[in-house]
């Protein structure tokens, strides 16, 4: 069984590499989750809006691994941010998955209803046992800080787009200040890394793939990554990154790939603005 290093946040040991399930049809989600858990993954990520929670739950049952041996995340969709709707969706997600998740996230920031109402409901979901912990996804630093001020429980992570072409220095610094973490979605830049000359050179020096070097760069920063794949061979490759390290010079060269147009998923509500990073890590 493969070993996945973990990051401890608020007393929770979160595996640094997980299987993302965005854009996986339910049957593929079932197949990949079952395969991943059987072959060493201990972190699975989904969301209500992916429409595959039931398939993820079937994959979990197929694998038959002890429930306390893996980390499971799902997300509350923005249409369900009112008190009653949030709790209803949290129950629906737990039923679809066949288990309460370890982490329940707010999927994107939303101007209405008031953040106070949504954060209170998220904390209530935790108090009711519908999740072990709570957090955010796609929240800029200002909104993250406001949400944490309103939350009784620690918001253990902010799941955001992060890869070599997009600096997230401000958010990473915010996570450190808030004693929380960053989780990277689209960590492989949706395949754009494949032909990158800098990454290829570093990968060749280590006898690794470009994807492995990119994921190593992410986790070596203490950032969690959830690459999505529908291929068993790629899933195995993505997990196999804990027996080598990048040098400081290699890390800096990869940081240097970030540029202002690097964001791939700009779906934020116009009421909010992304952090404007002017410096690199």
C-alpha positions in Angstrom: 0.0 0.0 0.0 1.3 3.4 -0.9 2.0 5.9 1.8 0.8 9.5 1.6 2.3 12.2 3.7 -0.1 14.3 5.7 -0.5 17.9 6.8 -1.9 18.4 10.3 -4.5 21.2 10.6 -6.5 21.8 13.7 -5.8 18.3 14.9 -6.7 16.6 11.6 -4.2 14.7 9.5 -5.0 15.5 5.9 -3.2 13.5 3.2 -1.3 15.8 0.9 -2.3 14.0 -2.3 -6.0 13.2 -3.0 -8.1 12.1 -5.9 -10.2 14.8 -7.4 -13.4 13.8 -9.1 -14.4 17.0 -10.9 -15.9 16.2 -14.3 -16.0 12.5 -13.6 -19.3 10.8 -14.6 -20.8 8.7 -11.7 -19.5 5.4 -13.2 -16.0 6.7 -13.6 -16.1 8.2 -10.2 -17.1 4.9 -8.7 -14.3 3.1 -10.7 -11.6 5.6 -9.9 -12.5 6.0 -6.2 -12.6 2.3 -5.7 -9.3 1.8 -7.5 -7.6 4.7 -5.7 -8.6 3.6 -2.2 -7.6 0.0 -2.9 -4.2 1.2 -4.2 -3.1 3.6 -1.4 -5.0 6.8 -1.8 -6.4 8.1 1.5 -8.0 11.3 0.4 -11.0 11.7 -1.9 -12.6 15.0 -3.1 -16.0 15.6 -4.6 -18.8 18.1 -4.5 -22.6 18.2 -4.7 -22.5 20.1 -8.0 -20.3 17.4 -9.6 -23.4 15.1 -9.6 -21.2 12.1 -8.7 -21.5 11.9 -4.9 -23.5 8.6 -5.2 -20.8 7.2 -7.5 -18.1 8.2 -5.1 -20.0 6.5 -2.3 -20.3 3.3 -4.3 -16.5 3.4 -4.9 -15.9 3.8 -1.2 -18.0 0.7 -0.5 -16.3 -1.2 -3.3 -12.9 -0.6 -1.8 -14.0 -1.7 1.6 -11.2 0.2 3.4 -11.9 1.3 7.1 -13.8 4.6 7.2 -11.3 6.1 9.7 -8.4 5.4 7.3 -9.2 8.0 4.6 -10.2 11.7 4.3 -13.4 12.6 2.4 -14.3 16.1 1.2 -17.5 17.5 -0.4 -18.8 21.0 -1.0 -22.0 23.0 -0.5 -23.2 24.6 -3.7 -23.9 28.3 -3.8 -27.6 27.9 -4.3 -27.7 26.2 -0.9 -26.1 28.9 1.3 -29.2 29.8 3.3 -29.5 28.1 6.7 -32.1 25.5 5.9 -30.9 24.8 2.4 -27.3 24.2 3.6 -28.3 21.7 6.3 -30.6 19.9 3.8 -27.8 19.6 1.3 -25.3 18.5 3.9 -27.7 15.7 4.8 -28.3 14.8 1.2 -24.5 14.7 0.5 -23.9 12.4 3.5 -26.7 10.1 2.4 -25.3 10.0 -1.2 -21.8 9.3 0.0 -23.0 6.7 2.5 -21.0 8.5 5.2 -20.5 12.0 6.6 -17.6 13.7 5.0 -14.5 14.7 7.0 -14.6 18.1 5.5 -17.5 20.2 4.2 -16.6 23.3 2.1 -18.5 26.4 0.9 -17.9 26.0 -2.9 -17.6 29.7 -3.9 -18.1 33.0 -2.1 -21.6 34.5 -2.6 -22.9 38.0 -1.6 -26.3 36.7 -0.5 -27.5 35.4 1.9 -25.3 37.2 4.5 -22.1 35.4 5.3 -23.1 35.3 8.9 -26.0 33.1 8.1 -24.0 30.7 5.9 -21.1 30.3 8.4 -23.5 29.7 11.3 -25.3 27.0 9.3 -21.9 25.4 8.3 -21.0 25.3 12.0 -24.4 23.8 12.8 -23.8 21.1 10.2 -20.6 20.2 12.0 -22.3 20.2 15.4 -25.0 17.9 14.0 -22.3 15.4 12.9 -22.8 16.0 9.2 -19.1 16.6 8.9 -16.0 16.4 11.1 -14.6 19.8 9.9 -15.5 22.8 7.8 -13.8 25.1 5.3 -14.0 27.2 2.2 -13.3 26.9 -1.6 -12.3 29.8 -3.9 -12.4 32.5 -1.2 -10.1 35.5 -1.5 -8.1 36.4 1.6 -10.4 39.2 2.8 -13.5 37.0 2.7 -11.5 34.1 4.2 -10.5 36.3 7.2 -14.1 37.6 7.6 -15.5 34.0 7.5 -13.0 32.8 10.1 -13.9 35.7 12.4 -17.6 34.6 12.1 -16.9 30.9 12.6 -16.7 29.2 15.9 -14.8 26.2 14.3 -11.5 26.5 12.5 -11.9 26.7 8.7 -9.3 24.1 8.0 -8.7 24.8 4.3 -9.4 27.0 1.4 -9.5 25.0 -1.8 -8.4 27.1 -4.8 -6.8 26.9 -8.2 -3.1 26.6 -7.8 -0.4 25.5 -10.3 2.9 26.8 -11.6 1.3 29.5 -13.7 -0.7 31.1 -11.0 0.8 32.7 -7.9 -1.2 32.2 -4.7 1.4 33.7 -2.3 -1.1 36.0 -0.6 -3.5 33.1 0.1 -0.7 30.8 1.3 0.4 33.6 3.7 -3.2 34.0 4.8 -3.5 30.3 5.5 -0.4 30.5 7.7 -1.8 33.4 9.6 -5.1 31.6 10.2 -3.5 28.3 11.1 -5.2 26.7 8.2 -4.2 25.2 4.8 -4.5 25.6 1.1 -5.8 22.8 -1.2 -4.9 23.0 -4.8 -7.5 22.2 -7.5 -6.2 21.9 -11.1 -2.7 21.5 -9.7 -1.5 20.2 -13.1 -3.0 23.3 -14.9 -5.4 21.0 -16.8 -2.6 19.5 -18.7 -0.9 22.7 -19.7 2.3 21.7 -17.9 3.0 18.8 -20.3 5.2 20.6 -22.7 6.7 23.2 -20.4 10.5 23.4 -21.0 11.4 24.3 -17.5 9.4 21.5 -15.9 10.6 19.0 -18.4 14.3 19.9 -17.6 13.7 19.5 -13.9 11.7 16.3 -14.5 14.5 14.8 -16.6 17.1 15.6 -13.8 15.0 13.6 -11.3 14.0 10.8 -13.7 10.4 11.8 -13.0 7.4 12.9 -15.1 6.4 16.6 -15.4 3.3 15.9 -13.4 5.2 14.3 -10.6 7.6 17.3 -10.4 4.6 19.7 -10.4 2.9 17.9 -7.6 6.1 17.6 -5.6 6.5 21.4 -6.0 3.0 21.9 -4.5 3.2 19.5 -1.6 6.8 20.7 -0.8 5.2 24.0 0.1 2.9 22.3 2.5 -0.1 22.7 0.1 -2.5 19.8 -0.4 -3.2 18.8 -4.0 -6.2 16.9 -5.5 -5.4 16.1 -9.1 -8.3 14.6 -11.1 -7.7 11.7 -13.5 -9.8 9.0 -15.1 -6.8 6.8 -15.7 -5.6 4.3 -13.1 -2.0 4.5 -14.3 -2.0 8.3 -13.9 -3.5 8.0 -10.4 -0.6 5.8 -9.4 1.9 8.2 -10.9 0.4 11.2 -9.1 0.7 9.4 -5.7 4.3 8.4 -6.2 6.0 11.7 -5.2 7.2 11.2 -1.7 10.6 9.6 -2.3 12.3 12.6 -3.9 12.7 16.4 -3.2 13.2 19.5 -5.3 16.1 21.9 -4.5 15.5 25.4 -3.5 16.7 26.5 -6.9 14.3 24.2 -8.7 11.4 25.4 -6.5 12.3 29.0 -7.4 12.4 28.2 -11.1 8.9 26.7 -11.0 7.6 29.7 -9.0 9.0 31.9 -11.8 6.5 30.4 -14.2 3.6 32.3 -12.7 2.2 35.1 -14.8 -0.9 37.5 -14.6 -2.9 35.5 -17.2 -2.3 32.1 -15.5 -5.8 31.7 -14.0 -7.8 29.0 -15.7 -11.1 29.0 -13.7 -12.3 32.6 -13.2 -15.9 31.9 -12.0 -15.9 34.2 -9.0 -19.0 36.3 -8.2 -18.4 39.9 -9.5 -19.0 41.1 -5.9 -15.6 39.7 -5.0 -12.0 40.2 -6.3 -9.1 37.8 -6.4 -6.0 38.6 -4.4 -3.6 40.5 -6.5 -0.2 38.9 -6.0 2.6 41.2 -7.0 5.5 39.1 -5.8 6.4 35.4 -6.1 7.1 32.9 -3.3 
